[in-house]
Amino acid sequence: MRDENIAMDDIDRKIISATQTGLPLVRNPYHAVAKELGLPAKTVMERMQAMVKNGIIRRIGIIPNHYKLGFKSNGMTVWDVPDEEIDRLGEAIGKLGFVSHCYQRPRHLPEWPYNLFAMVHGKTRNEVLNKAEQIGEIMGDLARAHDILFSDAILKKTGLRLPQAHNSNKE
């Protein structure tokens, strides 16, 4: 279990700032980050491992550009399900390989009855519709209503970005 009160220091902030847009595409990326920050590579690696362990960083991994891979049809499926079933259904839907993220959101009645959201990517609109049907099969009669909000354009695609930390070791 992680401690929710773990504090980050200036070195952690500098490491996050230096890596938040991705690791350098070089043979030894942690060494390159360490050199940029004026730190030993071992310190950068240990600090990043500790931040993952403590939940400050969720994970370190590759994030493919699904548009460049041909997945150009994207739909946020929205579902109205009983609140008492949302954890169970959300966990089942989130395990589907074609769902990139799944989460609960508040309803805004009477206009917006949906409380469970699942993002689906496909190469065609019909592929997304078929995947939504698969989600619907899991939902069964518990889905009182649903819709798919298809993307028209990418306006912004980044995660949270911290302000750039000042590096006193650089000239």
Buried (B, 14 or more C-beta within 10 A) or exposed (E): EEEEEEEBEEBBBBBBBBBBEEBBEEEEBBBBBBBBBEBEBEBBBEBBEEBEEBEBBEEEEEEEEBEEEEBBBBBBBBBBBEEEEBEEBBEBBEEBEBBBEBEEEEEEEEEEBBBBBBBBBBEEBEBBBEBBEBBEEEBEEBBEEBBBEEBEEEEEEEEEEEEEBEBEEEE
